[in-house]
């Protein structure tokens, strides 16, 4: 692991991470509207999208802290 996110001074990295993570949250919110009456569809969409964060954002976790990958 690399630098702790809480100690990271790389503003471009942090800004990019926030934008990408916000997009994921926004997508999940949209899924809620799309699948209002279908909980299984909603869960499937959310589980798929949340897993993509590992590919889209260079942040890892040890379960306690976040680190720049």
TORGURO-766790 format. One record per residue (C-alpha): x, y, z. Coordinates in pm, whole numbers, plus 50000, padded with zeros to 5 digits. Layout:
N
XYZ
...
***
This chain:
69
500005000050000
501015035549946
500085068850103
497125071650338
494365091550172
494015112350489
497625123750438
497515127250059
498445161349916
497815152049552
494845174849483
494315162549126
494195126349244
491745134949522
489555156049293
489435128449031
488565102649297
485715124049431
484285129149081
484435091749001
482965081349336
480205107249304
479335092648961
478995058249119
476715071949391
474655090249129
474315058248923
473115039349232
470545066649296
469355063148935
469045025548981
466675032349269
464375051249031
464725025048756
463994994948975
461475008549226
459304977649216
462054951849164
464354947749464
466314919249302
467094940548995
468104969649216
470434948149424
471994932749113
472614966948956
474044981549277
476304951849347
477684952848994
478274990448998
479844992249344
482404965749246
483524987848958
484925013249204
488034991649235
488664995848860
487755032748841
489405047349150
493005040149252
492185036649619
492585005149829
491614997050185
492954974650458
489524975350619
490435004450844
492105031250631
492085042050267
495315043450065
496385057149731
497155027049515
***
